[in-house]
């Protein structure tokens, strides 16, 4: 802004001055323009040096004291324009050195007044100097207000980002806790409930069931680097206590651990619901891949059936152990049922390429 005022004003100043002062004015304009160009070049490459204040002061003193030779330069003159624009822009030029802006402003006003006095002062000198001082103070106030507002906005943004980070950490912690609770519910808690109810003879199935629960609880289903054969997991459900099962598992079904355990534990929870609520405990579990390479697992029974929308919110078997767990593994689960028509629970896992793309996105998000 200052260059855009000083250089054109200097050109007009050279044209407007009389012949005797044209050469001196042209030299001053060239000197000021060269300094402005050098300063602009320097500031684009690195922060301003402290010696800039001295160089700036030398340029201003040279221009303003030239009034002793060229005569008083009042409103409309090139010298007046240089002082006017400098007293406004100096505070914005010396952002990291506020004192530098005040030094430049005071020096420009003082040297202008001295030069005017040496040339024979005009009657409006006091008003001009007072105007320079007022506009310089207002420019500093506007810069201070902008900087204060920007800092306040930065603090608000930092607090908002901090809250978002805390919320994300809390949500992740809560999701991990819910996942752990769901796994505990579908393994040890269900086994203990079956034992405590006394409805089944625990002599035959309990040791194998307890061993399998310990294996599941000791695994790390959240990892994406480990692959698991889902068909081997589903085969362990062939002798699910209290529920005769017809298995049709076409393996191998090697998929990442997280969706494999989500399907396996969801199927285990669904079988537990069949045992407790279906009445007709005959169930059929089918698993395999479709033509697109997706893993399809389906559990059907011909029991009482129910309306899924009527399940109370506090019952977490379907919503938590089946639907939410599969959704967290980036798969799809569906429960289809109606009274008197039995229940079908279906799990769908996309192709391995789809899982690889999900892992790549997760890695990029973690890195960011």
MARMI-827433 format. One line per field, with one value per residue (C-alpha): residue number from 1; residue in one letter; z, x, y. Coordinates in pm, 1 decimal. Example, Ala and Ser with C-alpha at 12.3 -4.5 7.8 and 13.67 -1.06 7.14 Angstrom:
% MARMI-827433
num = 1:2
residu = A:S
Z = 780.0:714.0
X = 1230.0:1367.0
Y = -450.0:-106.0
***
This chain:
% MARMI-827433
num = 1:2:3:4:5:6:7:8:9:10:11:12:13:14:15:16:17:18:19:20:21:22:23:24:25:26:27:28:29:30:31:32:33:34:35:36:37:38:39:40:41:42:43:44:45:46:47:48:49:50:51:52:53:54:55:56:57:58:59:60:61:62:63:64:65:66:67:68:69:70:71:72:73:74:75:76:77:78:79:80:81:82:83:84:85:86:87:88:89:90:91:92:93:94:95:96:97:98:99:100:101:102:103:104:105:106:107:108:109:110:111:112:113:114:115:116:117:118:119:120:121:122:123:124:125:126:127:128:129:130:131:132:133:134:135:136:137:138:139:140:141:142:143:144:145:146:147:148:149:150:151:152:153:154:155:156:157:158:159:160:161:162:163:164:165:166:167:168:169:170:171:172:173:174:175:176:177:178:179:180:181:182:183:184:185:186:187:188:189:190:191:192:193:194:195:196:197:198:199:200:201:202:203:204:205:206:207:208:209:210:211:212:213:214:215:216:217:218:219:220:221:222:223:224:225:226:227:228:229:230:231:232:233:234:235:236:237:238:239:240:241:242:243:244:245:246:247:248:249:250:251:252:253:254:255:256:257:258:259:260:261:262:263:264:265:266:267:268:269:270:271:272:273:274:275:276:277:278:279:280:281:282:283:284:285:286:287:288:289:290:291:292:293:294:295:296:297:298:299:300:301:302:303:304:305:306:307:308:309:310:311:312:313:314:315:316:317:318:319:320:321:322:323:324:325:326:327:328:329:330:331:332:333:334:335:336:337:338:339:340:341:342:343:344:345:346:347:348:349:350:351:352:353:354:355:356:357:358:359:360:361:362:363:364:365:366:367:368
residu = X:X:X:X:X:X:X:X:X:X:X:X:X:X:X:X:X:X:X:X:X:X:X:X:X:X:X:X:X:X:X:X:X:X:X:X:X:X:X:X:X:X:X:X:X:X:X:X:X:X:X:X:X:X:X:X:X:X:X:X:X:X:X:X:X:X:X:X:X:X:X:X:X:X:X:X:X:X:X:X:X:X:X:X:X:X:X:X:X:X:X:X:X:X:X:X:X:X:X:X:X:X:X:X:X:X:X:X:X:X:X:X:X:X:X:X:X:X:X:X:X:X:X:X:X:X:X:X:X:X:X:X:X:X:X:X:X:X:X:X:X:X:X:X:X:X:X:X:X:X:X:X:X:X:X:X:X:X:X:X:X:X:X:X:X:X:X:X:X:X:X:X:X:X:X:X:X:X:X:X:X:X:X:X:X:X:X:X:X:X:X:X:X:X:X:X:X:X:X:X:X:X:X:X:X:X:X:X:X:X:X:X:X:X:X:X:X:X:X:X:X:X:X:X:X:X:X:X:X:X:X:X:X:X:X:X:X:X:X:X:X:X:X:X:X:X:X:X:X:X:X:X:X:X:X:X:X:X:X:X:X:X:X:X:X:X:X:X:X:X:X:X:X:X:X:X:X:X:X:X:X:X:X:X:X:X:X:X:X:X:X:X:X:X:X:X:X:X:X:X:X:X:X:X:X:X:X:X:X:X:X:X:X:X:X:X:X:X:X:X:X:X:X:X:X:X:X:X:X:X:X:X:X:X:X:X:X:X:X:X:X:X:X:X:X:X:X:X:X:X:X:X:X:X:X:X:X:X:X:X:X:X:X:X:X:X:X:X
Z = 0.0:85.9:-236.3:-435.5:-287.3:-272.5:-624.4:-825.9:-598.8:-654.0:-1030.3:-1008.2:-770.2:-1027.1:-1290.5:-1058.2:-918.1:-1093.4:-1308.1:-1035.1:-804.0:-1062.3:-1044.4:-662.7:-649.0:-907.4:-703.4:-387.0:-566.5:-708.4:-367.0:-195.3:-469.2:-456.4:-78.6:-100.5:-367.1:-166.3:153.3:-19.7:-171.9:166.1:352.8:110.0:180.8:553.3:854.4:863.4:1036.4:1315.3:1097.7:877.1:1131.2:1079.2:700.9:704.8:920.3:683.6:386.1:569.9:698.3:348.4:196.7:465.1:525.6:153.4:224.7:335.7:-29.2:-219.0:2.2:222.4:107.0:220.6:137.4:-209.0:-229.0:-267.0:67.1:241.8:83.7:195.8:558.2:554.0:424.6:638.6:965.0:880.9:751.2:989.9:1262.6:1023.4:887.9:1232.6:1364.8:1578.8:1682.1:1788.7:1916.0:1567.1:1427.2:1685.8:1619.9:1245.6:1300.8:1544.4:1322.9:1010.8:1183.2:1362.8:1054.2:847.5:1104.8:1123.1:747.5:721.4:990.9:818.3:489.3:642.9:815.4:676.2:896.7:886.5:1014.6:1360.7:1213.4:968.2:1235.0:1465.8:1181.9:1119.0:1488.7:1510.9:1202.3:1318.0:1657.4:1492.8:1264.2:1567.2:1747.8:1449.5:1424.4:1798.3:1778.1:1481.6:1656.7:1980.8:1796.1:1600.4:1919.4:2080.7:1774.1:1794.4:2159.9:2082.8:1798.0:2023.4:2294.6:2039.3:1896.8:2250.0:2325.1:2001.1:2087.3:2437.2:2295.1:2037.6:2305.7:2533.6:2247.9:2155.6:2518.2:2557.5:2234.4:2354.9:2689.7:2519.0:2291.8:2591.0:2777.4:2474.2:2438.5:2809.4:2780.2:2486.6:2638.7:3010.0:3127.0:2898.4:3003.8:3373.3:3320.2:3153.4:3441.1:3711.8:3553.4:3598.6:3285.5:3111.1:3214.2:3231.7:3263.4:2890.1:2730.2:3005.5:2981.1:2604.1:2627.9:2905.6:2710.4:2401.2:2603.6:2743.8:2394.2:2269.1:2568.7:2532.2:2162.6:2013.5:1782.0:1716.3:1512.6:1133.2:1074.9:1188.5:968.9:1105.0:940.1:1015.7:912.0:1190.9:1446.4:1325.0:1335.9:1714.9:1735.2:1604.5:1958.5:2106.6:2441.6:2428.1:2056.6:1786.9:1490.8:1128.2:991.2:626.1:631.4:304.0:398.6:424.1:501.2:589.9:684.7:931.0:1299.9:1387.2:1146.5:1206.4:1581.5:1523.5:1319.2:1550.2:1871.6:1704.3:1594.3:1945.9:2086.6:1827.4:1923.1:2287.0:2191.7:2003.3:2311.8:2540.4:2327.1:2004.6:2148.3:1847.3:1909.6:1570.5:1391.5:1064.1:1023.1:670.5:572.4:249.6:-19.8:-292.8:-656.0:-566.3:-301.5:-4.3:307.2:386.0:715.1:787.9:1095.1:1061.5:1308.0:1286.7:1635.0:1769.0:1597.5:1712.5:1598.4:1607.0:1659.1:1983.5:2153.5:2459.4:2434.8:2741.0:2572.7:2401.9:2250.7:1899.0:1891.0:2065.5:2024.6:1664.6:1484.1:1651.0:1668.9:1296.9:1211.2:1412.1:1202.6:889.3:787.6:768.6:990.5:947.6:1163.2:988.7:1199.1:1258.1:1505.7:1401.6:1109.0:1283.2:1272.4:1025.7:1120.8:832.7:837.4:527.4:503.7:191.3:-20.9:105.5:-129.3:47.8:381.7:248.5:136.2:482.1:645.6:416.0:506.5:876.6:849.2:671.6:931.7:1217.1:1055.2:1005.0
X = 0.0:278.1:466.3:147.7:119.7:483.6:595.9:306.1:297.9:671.1:622.5:357.1:585.0:861.9:622.4:464.8:784.1:946.9:1256.4:1502.3:1392.6:1310.7:1651.0:1657.1:1299.0:1373.9:1673.3:1464.7:1185.2:1435.7:1595.9:1258.6:1134.8:1456.5:1430.1:1065.6:1147.9:1441.1:1236.8:951.4:1192.7:1357.1:1027.4:906.2:1215.7:1280.3:1166.3:1273.9:1603.2:1638.1:1858.9:1553.0:1438.1:1754.9:1735.6:1368.0:1443.5:1722.9:1487.9:1217.2:1458.6:1604.1:1258.9:1114.3:1422.8:1439.7:1178.6:1466.8:1581.2:1256.4:1031.3:733.4:549.9:189.1:-129.9:-115.9:262.4:468.2:640.9:306.3:185.7:500.7:454.8:78.7:102.9:407.7:239.5:-50.2:134.9:431.3:239.7:142.3:496.9:649.8:419.6:686.0:848.0:563.8:814.8:962.2:630.9:608.6:971.0:906.5:582.9:741.5:1047.2:842.6:616.6:906.2:1128.6:837.4:775.3:1148.3:1183.1:877.9:1012.0:1348.6:1184.8:957.1:658.7:308.6:12.7:-130.6:179.2:35.0:-289.8:-103.7:122.5:-175.4:-360.8:-61.8:-47.4:-420.3:-428.4:-117.8:-279.2:-603.1:-405.7:-228.8:-563.4:-718.4:-418.8:-433.4:-805.0:-755.4:-469.1:-664.5:-967.8:-751.3:-588.2:-928.7:-1046.6:-733.7:-800.7:-1162.1:-1049.1:-791.4:-1050.3:-1293.3:-1022.8:-932.0:-1294.8:-1323.2:-1010.5:-1140.8:-1477.8:-1310.2:-1092.4:-1392.9:-1597.8:-1313.8:-1269.6:-1644.2:-1658.7:-1371.8:-1545.2:-1872.3:-1688.5:-1521.1:-1851.0:-2024.9:-1754.4:-1776.2:-2154.8:-2138.3:-1876.8:-1820.3:-2141.5:-2359.5:-2180.1:-2218.3:-2586.0:-2643.3:-2469.5:-2650.9:-2992.1:-2949.4:-3148.5:-2863.4:-2628.9:-2292.5:-2086.7:-2027.3:-2025.4:-1893.1:-1515.8:-1505.6:-1725.1:-1513.3:-1193.1:-1336.9:-1449.4:-1098.7:-950.8:-1186.1:-1128.1:-751.7:-753.6:-718.5:-1016.9:-938.4:-627.0:-639.9:-303.7:-422.0:-637.2:-876.1:-1054.7:-1419.6:-1530.4:-1320.0:-1481.0:-1830.7:-1759.9:-1718.6:-2090.3:-2193.5:-2263.7:-2402.8:-2561.3:-2938.6:-2973.9:-2959.0:-2780.3:-2751.7:-2427.8:-2357.9:-2020.7:-1832.5:-1478.7:-1216.4:-1336.2:-1018.7:-1093.2:-946.4:-989.7:-1224.9:-1509.9:-1450.0:-1501.4:-1791.7:-1972.3:-1876.8:-1980.2:-2294.2:-2388.4:-2324.2:-2552.6:-2819.2:-2804.3:-2841.5:-3155.9:-3284.1:-3233.8:-3406.1:-3688.7:-3753.4:-3934.3:-3845.2:-3474.9:-3393.3:-3158.9:-2966.3:-2637.2:-2506.3:-2181.4:-1989.3:-1893.1:-2118.6:-2017.6:-1877.6:-1644.8:-1844.3:-1872.5:-2236.6:-2343.7:-2708.6:-2875.2:-3240.2:-3486.4:-3857.0:-3944.2:-4195.8:-4051.0:-4098.0:-4116.8:-3757.6:-3893.1:-4062.2:-3737.1:-3676.5:-3384.4:-3211.7:-3189.3:-2850.8:-2839.2:-2950.7:-2862.4:-2526.5:-2389.5:-2507.8:-2582.7:-2344.2:-2054.0:-2077.6:-2112.7:-1797.8:-1619.1:-1741.9:-1969.4:-2347.6:-2590.0:-2964.9:-3237.0:-3559.6:-3842.7:-4216.5:-4438.3:-4504.5:-4258.5:-3927.1:-3615.8:-3332.0:-3007.3:-2775.9:-2414.2:-2239.0:-1870.1:-1734.7:-1446.3:-1089.9:-1020.1:-1289.2:-1126.6:-782.3:-924.6:-1075.2:-739.9:-560.5:-808.7:-771.1:-391.6:-405.0:-645.6:-423.4:-115.3:-297.8
Y = 0.0:239.2:163.3:214.5:563.7:675.9:579.4:732.6:1037.1:1082.8:1071.1:1340.8:1534.7:1543.3:1678.0:1934.8:2087.5:2379.8:2337.7:2436.6:2155.5:1888.7:1715.6:1708.6:1580.9:1312.3:1195.6:1179.3:990.6:741.5:694.4:638.8:404.3:200.1:167.7:62.4:-199.1:-337.6:-350.7:-531.6:-784.8:-843.9:-887.2:-1149.0:-1358.1:-1309.2:-1103.9:-737.2:-665.2:-410.2:-188.5:-133.5:127.2:329.1:294.3:386.6:689.6:800.7:786.5:983.1:1246.5:1291.7:1342.2:1569.1:1787.9:1853.8:2120.5:2344.1:2343.5:2288.6:2497.0:2402.0:2089.0:2106.9:1913.7:1763.3:1748.3:1432.9:1483.7:1518.7:1192.1:1007.5:1118.3:1051.7:693.8:609.6:711.6:476.7:170.9:171.2:-16.4:-294.6:-322.0:-372.1:-642.1:-812.5:-483.7:-250.7:2.8:21.2:142.3:422.0:524.0:549.2:745.8:993.4:1036.9:1103.0:1358.8:1529.6:1550.0:1682.9:1955.6:2041.0:2057.4:2278.5:2511.1:2537.8:2629.9:2892.5:2737.2:2755.9:2837.9:2483.5:2303.7:2232.1:2098.6:1877.5:1731.1:1678.4:1502.7:1276.0:1187.6:1115.2:894.6:706.8:643.8:525.6:291.8:145.5:104.2:-73.6:-306.5:-377.7:-456.5:-689.1:-867.0:-899.4:-1036.5:-1278.8:-1405.5:-1448.6:-1642.9:-1859.3:-1934.4:-2025.7:-2251.7:-2417.5:-2478.8:-2621.2:-2848.3:-2957.8:-3039.6:-3235.0:-3431.2:-3504.9:-3610.0:-3835.0:-3996.0:-4044.2:-4192.6:-4429.6:-4530.8:-4585.8:-4787.9:-5006.4:-5055.6:-5148.6:-5390.6:-5553.7:-5573.1:-5720.6:-5984.9:-6066.7:-6086.6:-6326.7:-6555.8:-6596.4:-6427.8:-6639.3:-6956.4:-6873.4:-6790.9:-7128.3:-7303.0:-7107.1:-7163.5:-7539.3:-7614.4:-7797.5:-8073.4:-7901.6:-8219.8:-8261.6:-7919.6:-7692.6:-7769.6:-7717.0:-7409.2:-7258.0:-7328.8:-7161.1:-6858.4:-6818.2:-6837.9:-6569.0:-6342.0:-6385.3:-6297.7:-5949.2:-5911.7:-5545.5:-5617.1:-5601.7:-5771.5:-6116.1:-6340.4:-6601.8:-6894.2:-6814.9:-7162.6:-7317.5:-7086.9:-7167.5:-7540.8:-7509.9:-7421.5:-7762.5:-7887.5:-7568.9:-7667.8:-7687.1:-7607.6:-7877.7:-7717.4:-7820.2:-7674.8:-7601.9:-7427.9:-7412.9:-7315.2:-7204.3:-6849.9:-6664.2:-6303.9:-6048.2:-6123.0:-5837.3:-5925.6:-6298.9:-6262.4:-6022.2:-6288.8:-6573.2:-6398.1:-6264.0:-6616.7:-6741.1:-6469.7:-6552.0:-6921.2:-6825.9:-6628.0:-6933.6:-7147.1:-6897.3:-6756.9:-6947.7:-7248.5:-7461.8:-7504.1:-7655.6:-7412.3:-7408.1:-7221.1:-7167.8:-6995.7:-6946.4:-6697.5:-6560.6:-6504.2:-6161.3:-6304.9:-6175.2:-6388.4:-6471.9:-6628.6:-6702.5:-6849.8:-6960.1:-7104.7:-7190.2:-7075.1:-6824.0:-6520.5:-6162.3:-5802.6:-5663.3:-5311.5:-5424.5:-5529.2:-5303.2:-5061.8:-5210.8:-5551.6:-5541.6:-5890.4:-5795.9:-5426.3:-5455.1:-5805.7:-5855.7:-5529.1:-5282.6:-5528.2:-5609.7:-5243.1:-5166.7:-5431.1:-5249.3:-5531.8:-5571.7:-5761.9:-5803.6:-5959.4:-6060.6:-6200.7:-6189.7:-6375.4:-6733.2:-6727.0:-6784.2:-6566.5:-6523.4:-6350.3:-6266.2:-6141.4:-6008.7:-5930.8:-5756.2:-5878.8:-5872.7:-5581.2:-5380.0:-5459.4:-5358.0:-5024.1:-4973.8:-5055.1:-4809.2:-4536.6:-4615.9:-4601.5:-4267.9:-4130.8:-4253.2:-4098.6:-3767.0
***
